[in-house]
Amino acid sequence: MSNDRYESPLSSRYASDEMQYIFSPQKKFSTWRRLWVALARGEMELGLPVTPEQVEELEAHVDDIDFGKAAQWEKKLRHDVMAHVHTYGELCPKAMPIIHLGATSCYVGDNTDVILMKEALELCRDKIVRVLAHLAGFAQSYKDLPTLGFTHFQAAQLVTVGKRATLWMNELLMDLQEVEYRLSTLKLLGSKGTTGTQASFLELFEGDHGKVKELEEKIAKEMGFTACVPVSGQTYSRKVDYNVLSTLCGIAQSASKFATDLRLLCHLKEVEEPFEKNQIGSSAMPYKRNPMRCERICALARYVIADTVNPAVTASTQWFERTLDDSANKRLSVPEAFLAVDAILNIWANVAAGLVVHPKVIEKHILEELPFMASENILMDAVKRGGDRQELHERIRVLSQEAGYQVKELGRPNNLIDLMADDPAFGMTREELSAHLEPQRYIGRCPEQVEEFLEEEVRPVLARYESALSGKDAELSV
C-alpha cells in the first residue's frame, strides 16, 4: 500500500475483501468482457457473422486484463470503453472485428453497474441474516430479564433486555424485506443502443424486430437476469441507483438506532459492546471503555444517509435520452455507499455476537425507580383494603415528591415505600408494600412477545438463508 497517495478509509480500514472485490477494477472490467461474450454469442446464435471460434477466443481471455495497456489506450483515446475494446482485441485478434458490435458504451457500463449492485445487495443480505442470528440468540437468552424501559430517555414502564433486542431486529427485518424486493426487481439495461431505440441492432438484423428482442433475452439469461428494462434512453433510469441507495440508507438507519441505544446503555453500565483485553479506551484516561465500535457504526451510517442524496439529485437532473454528469458522481456514490454499509454490518455482527450484560447494575437501576412504578398497584391494593381512591392518589402524589426530593436533591435512596408504610392512609405494612416491588410483575408479555417474534418472524428467515449462516463474520481490521 502506497503511503504517499490518498486511499479511501473504506478500503484501507473498514470494508471487507468480498465487498471491495465486487467494486474492484478486475471485477468491473471482467464483467465488461463477459457482457461482450454474451453479446457475441447471442449475435452468433441469431445468425450474424460471428463465429464459434471468435466467441471461444473471447471467453478464453475474460480475466487476463492488462490494466497498464488499457491505461495507455485510454490516455490516447480519452474513452474508457474503447480503451478496453482495444486492450481486449489485442488478446483476441480473431474476435477484434466483432467486439462491441452494435453496442454503445452503456451496454457494458450500465449493465455492469446493475450486475455489481445485485451481487453487492446479495452480500449485504447475507450479512443482515448473520446479524439477525446473533441478535436472536441474545434476545432468547435475555427474554425475561427485566430492565427499565425509557421514553424520552426517562425511566418508564419495565421491559426486558431481550424484548428491547426485538425492536432492533424488527427494523432489520424490514431492511431485509427491502433488499429482497430490490433484488427481485432489478433489471439489466440490455442492448438498447445510443438513444434506447435499438436502431443499430435493428439494422444488423435487417429489420427483424423479433431477433432484436431475442438478443436481449439471451443476454439477460446469460448474465443471470430474467428481464431487461422495458424502455430506456441510452442509460437505465438513474432512479434505480437512488432506489438501491435508499435501501442501503434504511440499513444505515437501523444500525445507527441500534448503536445509539447501545452507546446509551454503555453509559448506564447496563449493556456494553465487546471490549478486548488489550484495547485502549482513551489515550489520556486509562480506565475508559468507550463504545468505539458503535460510535463507528453511527459515523458510517451518517455517511450513507447523506450519500443517498447523490443519486436523488443525479436522477432529477438527467437530460432527455442521455447526459454525462451522472458518471463521475455514481463512480463515487454507489460503491462508497456499499462499502460503508458492508463495514457497518461487519461491525454490527461483531458487536451483536459479543454483547456484555450486567444484570446487577440493571437491577440496581430498576430498584431506584420501581417504587414510583409500583404506586399504581399499591393504590389499587390499598383501595381493596377499604381506602379512599382519591385521597390515596393525593397522598401518593405528595409522598412521591418527597421521595423525589430525597433522591435528586440529597442523593439518598428512594424511600417512597418507607413513607407509605408510615402513612396510616394506606393501612399496609412495609412488607406488604414491598411485595409490590417484584420486577417480574411489571414486564407484561415481554417473554412471550420475544418467543412469538423469534418463532414467527425470525426463525423462518434464518431457515430460508441457512447457507448465509455457514459463513464467518468478517474480522475487524481495526
N, C-alpha and C positions, 0 to 999 in steps of 0.2 A: 504494500500500500504506500503510495507516494505521500510524503508529508508536506510537500510544497504546493499542493493544489487543493482547492475546496472539495470536500466529499460530503454528500448528504448524510447527516446523522442517522437517518432512517436506514441507510445501507450499512454504515460502519458500526452502529450501536444497537439498533432496535429490531429490525425486521428479520424474519427467518430466511434461511438459504432457499427454501422452497418458493417463497413469495418473490424473493429477489430474482430467482431464475425465470419465473413467469414473465417478468418485465425486463429481462436481460436482452442485449443485442443478439446473442446466439438464438434465443427462443423466438424473438421477433423476426429475424431475417430467415431463419429456417422455416418459419411458418409462411413467410412470403413464398419461399420456394415450394412448399407443399401446395400452396394455392396455385402456383404456376403449373405444377404437376397435374393437379385436379383439372385445371383449365385445358391443358393439352390433352389429357386423357379423354375428357368429355368431348372436345372438338374432334378427336380421332374417332371416337365411337359414333359420332353423329355424321361422319363422312367427310370431314375437312382433310386436306392433305397434310396430316400429321401421322408419322409412322410409329409403330411399336418401339422401334429402335430409339427414336428420339425421346419417347416417354421414359423408357428404361434408363437412358443416359441421364435425364433429369432426376429420376428417382435415386440414382447412384450417388448424386452429389448434393443431396439436400442439406447435409450437416457440415460439410467441409467448406466453411466460409472464410475467405481471405479478407479480413477486415482492413488490412493495410491497403490492399488493392482497391477495395471499394472506396476507401477514403480518397485515394488518388483519382479515381474516376469522378467522384462527387466534386472534388476541387476543380476538375476540368469542366464538367458538365453542369455544375450547380444544380443538380437534380438527383435526389437520393434514390428514387426508384430506378431511373435509367442507369445510375451508377451500379446498382446491384444487378440489373439486367446484363450489363456488360461483364461484370465480375462472374456471374453465373455462366454466361455464354462462353467465356474463356475456358471454363471447365467442361462445357458441353458444346463443342463446336458443331456437332451434327444437329443439335436442337436449337442452336442460337437463332436461326431464322424464324422459329415459331414461338419463342418465349414471349409471353405477354400479348399474344395475338388477339386483336380486337379489344383489348382491355385498356382502361385508364388507370392512373396511379392509385385511385381509391379502391380499385379491385383488390390490390394487395394490402394497402394501408388500412382501409376501413374494415375489411373482413378480418384482418389480423387483430385489430383492436377488439372486435366483438369476441373472437376466439379467446384472446387473453383475458378479457373481463369474465368470460364464462368460467375459465379454469381458476381464476383468482376467487370468484364467488364460491366455487366448489370447495376450495381450500378454506375459505372463511367459514363456510357451512360446517365443515368437519371440526374446526376448532371451536365453534359455538357449541357443538354437541359435547365436546370434551369438557368445556366449562360447565355446561349443564350437569354432566355426570358428577363432577366434583361438588357442585352446589347441592345436588340431590343427596349425596352421601352426608353432607354437612347438615342439611335440613332434617334428614331422618334421625341423625344422632341427637339433635337438639330440639326435636319436635315438641317436647313437653317441658323444656327448661324455661321457667318464667323470666321475663325481663321487662323493664319499663318500656312502654310504648312512648312515642314522642309525637306531639303535634306542635308545630312552631318551635321545635326543639325544646319544648317544655314538657315536663313529665305528664303522661296521660295514662289511660287505662292499660293494664298489663297485656302484653302479647307473649310470644315465646321466641327464643333465638331462632328456632327452625322456621317458625311462621314468617319471620321477617325475611329469611332467605328465599321463601317462595315469592316474595314481591320482586326480588331481583330476577329470579328465574322466569317469572311470568312475562316480564318485559323482554327478556332474552328469547323466549319462545315466540313472541310477536316479531322479533327481528328475524328469527329463523324462518317464519312464515313468509316474510318479505323477501328473504333470499331465495326461498323456493319458488315464489311467484316470479321473481325476476329471471331466474334460470329457465322457468317454463315458458317465458315469453320472449326471450332473446332470439333474434333472427339475424342471419347474415345479410349483408348488403346484396350479395350475389354478383351477377355480371350485368350491371346496368348501363355502363358506358359513360360518356363525358357529361351528359346532362340528364341522365336517367331514362333516356328514350330507347336504349338498346339498338340504336341505329347501326352501329358498327357490326354488331352480331347479325342483325337482320340482313346486312349487305353480305357478310361472309356466308350466310346460309341461303342466299339468293331468294330472300323474301319468305322463307319458311318460318312462320311465327311459332309453329309447334316445336321446331328444333331449338329456337332461341329459348323458349320456356323450359324445354327438357334439359338444356345445358345448365341452367341454374339449378334445377332439381338434382342433377348429377353432382354438381359442385357442393351443394348443401349436404347431400348424403355423405360424400367422401370426407367432408370436414366435420361430420358429427352433428349436423343440424337437421331439423325436419322441414325448415322453410326459410325463404328469404323474404325481406320486407316487400310488401306488395307494390309500392311505388316509392320513388326517391328522386332527388336531383342527382348530382354527382356523388353525394355522400348519403349515408344514413342520417336520419334526423338526429341532431345533437341533443335532443331531449332524451335520447337513450342514455347518453353519458350522465345527464342530470339525474335520471331515474336510478341508475346504478349507484351514483354517489349519494343519493338520498337514502338508499338502503344502507350504505355504509355509515351515513350520518346517524341513522337510527341505532345502529350498533354502538356508535360512539356515545350517544346519549345515555343508553342503558349502562354502559361501562362507567361513565362518569358518575351517574347516580349511585351505582354500587360503591365505587371508590370513595366518593364523598361521604357516604354513610359510614364506611369503614374508617375513614380518617377521623370522623367524629367519635366513633366507638373507641378508637385508639386513644383519643384524648381522655375519654371516660375510663380507660384502662379495663374495659369490659371484653372487647374482642380486638385482636391485633393481627396484622399480616405477619407472615413468617419472618424471622429475624435470624440471620446466620451467625454462627459462633464468632467469626472474626469481623463481622460487619461493623462499620463505624457509623454511628448516627449523626455525629457532628464533629467537625474538626476542632471546635473550641470547647464543647461540652461533652465529655466522655460518657456521661450517664444516659444520653438521649437515645431514644429508639424511634426515630422519625419514620412515618409511614411512606417511605420514599417510592415504593412500587405503586401504591395507589395514587400518590401525587403525580407520578409519571403517566399513569393511565389518564388522569384528568388533563394533564398538559397535552398529551397526544390527541385526546378526544376533542379538546378545544380546537386544535388544528384542523381535524377532519370536519368538524361542524362549520368552521369558517371556510374551508376549502370547497364546500358544497355550493357556495355562491358562484364559483368559477364557471362550471358548466351551465348554470342557470343563466348567467349573463351571456355566455357564448351562444346558447340555444336561441336566445332572444334577439341576437344581432346578426344572424346569418342572412345573406342577401340572395334572394331568388334561388337559382339552382346550385350555386357554389360561391363561397368566398374563402379566403385562406387565413383569416385572422383567428380561426379556431385552432390551427395546427400547433403553433408554439405553446399555446395555453394548455391544450389537452396532453401534450407530451409531459407536462408537469403535473397537472391537477389529478389526472386519473391514476397513474402509477403511484404517486406520492400518497394519495388517499388510501389505496390498497395496502401499501407498505405500512402506513400508520395504523390502520385497523388490524393488520396482521400482528404488529407489535403489541397493540392493546390486548388482543385475545391471548397472545403468548403470556403476557404479564398476568392477565386475569386468571388464566388457568393455573399459573404458579401460585398466586395468592389464594385462590379458592381451594387448592389442594393442601394448603398448609395453614389454614386459619387457626388461631390460638384463642380459646375461650377461657375466661377467668370467672368461674361461677361464684366464687366468694365475693368478688367485687360487685358482680351483678346483684347478688343477694343483699349486700350492704346498701346499694342504691335503692333497691325495692323497699327495704325496711325503713329507709328515711322518708319515703313518700307514702307507704301503704296506709298509715293511719288516716290520712286525708281521703284516700280512695275507699277505705272501708267505711267511711262515715255514713254513706247511704244505707249500707246493710245494717249498720248499728242503729240507725234511725228506725228502720223497719222493725228490727228486733225489739227495740225499746217500746215502740207503739204496741206491738203484740203483748207486751207485759203491762199495758194499761196507760202508757204515756200519751201526752197530747202532741200530735204530729207537728203542729205549727210552733208550739213552744219549744219542742226539741230541735226543730230546724233552726230556730233563732239561737238556741244555746250552742249548737254545733258551729254556727257561723261565728259567734263571739269567741268560742274556745279555739277554733281554727286560727283565728287572727292572733290569739295569744301564743299558740304553738308556733305559728309562723314567725312571730317576733323572736321567740327563743332560738329558732333555727337561723334566721337571717341576720338578726342584729347582735345576738350574743354568741352565736356559733355553737349552741348546745344541741343535744339530740332532740328529736321530735317527741314532745311529751303530751301529745293530744290524748292518748289513752289514759294517762295518769290524771289529766284534767277532767275527763269524763267520769273516771272512777270516783273522783272526789265530789262530783256534782250529783246531788240527790235526785235531780230531774230524770236521770237515766235509770236509776234503780238497778244498776248492774255492777258486779264486782270487776276488778281488774282482770281476773281470769276469764270471766265471761266475755268481757270486751276483747281480750287478746285472742280469743277463739276466732275472731273475725279477721285475724292477720295472717291467715294461711294463703300464700300467694297462688296456689293451685286453684283456689276458689274464684280467681279473677281473670283467668285466661280464656274463658269461653270455650269455643270449639277449636282452639288453635291446633291441638294434636290431631284431631280428626280432619281438620282442613288440610294439614300437611300431608297426611296419609292419602286423602282423596285426591289432592293435587298431584302427588307423585304417581299414584296409580292410574289416574285417568288422563293426565296431560303429559307427564314427563317420561314415564317408562315406555309408552308406545313410541316416542321419538327416539329414545335410546336403542330400542329394539330395531327400529327402522334403519338406523345408521350404526348398526353394531360394528361394521368394518372401521368406522372412524375411531371407535374406542380402542381398537387394537394398536393404533399408532401412539407414539410417545409425545408428551408435551415438549415443546421446544425449550431448550435450555437458554436461560437468560445470559447474555454475554456480559452485561454489567448490571 
